[in-house]
Each structure stands twice: as C-alpha cells, then as structure tokens.
Amino acid sequence: MLLLKLSTQPDRHVQSKQLAAELFLEPSEITRSLQRSRASGLVYVSGAEKRVHRAALLEFLIHGFRYVFPAEKGPMTRGIPTGISAEIPPYAEW
C-alpha cells in the first residue's frame, strides 16, 4: 500500500511521518517497509526523496502478489459453487 501511495504523490520529498498519518500506520512501520522495498529494488530512498521503481512495482503486482498473499481454500459454505469449486459439466454432443 505504501508503494502505491508513493507512486501517486506529486512531490518526491514526502516525510515518513506524513505517510504514516495518511495510511494510518506507525512511522516505524513506514521505515521498515521502505527498508524492505529498497532492499528488493522497488523504491529508491535518498534523504526525504522517495522514488518508486514503477516497472518493478507493476511486475510485483502482476506476478508476485499471489506469492505474498496466496489464496486459501476455506470451509464448505452455502452458496453457488464458482471457479474451481464448481462441478465440470458433462460433455454434450451436438
């Protein structure tokens, strides 16, 4: 969420305290997130300047997000089966 917020900021010199307040997070969480993002090449930080590597962020959102938050099959519930939980219909000959 932090990187998406940073990528929409018009000013690259945004303070971590301001980001923390806008995202309802602790400043220490912002600092740790920026450190992880810098280590993985998603953001460049120099003093108050924070620049998101947009191509890397887009690649992460498209291909890497499912590895960070994998889908988990839940318990049986009422409702209409969809996706992988739906039965495969029998093959109909025309």
Order of alpha helices (4+ residues) and beta strands (2+ residues): alpha-alpha-alpha-beta-beta-alpha-alpha
